[in-house]
Amino acid sequence: MENQYCKVGTVTPIAANRNTIHLLEYQYQNFLDKASNMEYTDAKLIEFFEQKAQKIKKVLENMMG
């Protein structure tokens, strides 16, 4: 039997186009909204949402140049 290499967890890069930027901006705002929403009182969950928002912001900044 021939060896097969599985690429589990690989990431396909997102091309910088208008739809992608719009989607990332939506996700960024969504995570910020969740972090500031008073329903989420768990500090670790708030921190998680803020970190996700910051990662998306960094990707957006790199895409915009």
Backbone hydrogen bonds, N-H to C=O, Kabsch-Sander energy under -0.5 kcal/mol:
donor,donor_aa,acceptor,acceptor_aa,energy
6,C,4,Q,-0.6
8,V,6,C,-0.7
10,T,7,K,-1.5
15,A,13,P,-0.5
17,N,15,A,-1.4
21,I,17,N,-2.4
22,H,18,R,-2.4
23,L,19,N,-2.4
24,L,20,T,-2.6
25,E,21,I,-2.5
26,Y,22,H,-2.1
27,Q,23,L,-2.6
28,Y,24,L,-2.8
29,Q,25,E,-2.3
30,N,26,Y,-2.5
31,F,27,Q,-2.5
32,L,28,Y,-2.1
33,D,29,Q,-2.6
34,K,30,N,-2.3
35,A,31,F,-2.2
36,S,32,L,-1.9
37,N,33,D,-1.1
40,Y,37,N,-1.1
41,T,39,E,-1.1
43,A,41,T,-0.6
46,I,42,D,-2.2
47,E,43,A,-2.5
48,F,44,K,-2.1
49,F,45,L,-2.3
50,E,46,I,-2.3
51,Q,47,E,-2.5
52,K,48,F,-2.4
53,A,49,F,-2.2
54,Q,50,E,-2.2
55,K,51,Q,-2.2
56,I,52,K,-2.1
57,K,53,A,-2.4
58,K,54,Q,-2.2
59,V,55,K,-1.9
60,L,56,I,-2.6
61,E,57,K,-2.5
62,N,58,K,-2.1
63,M,59,V,-2.1
64,M,60,L,-2.3
65,G,61,E,-1.2
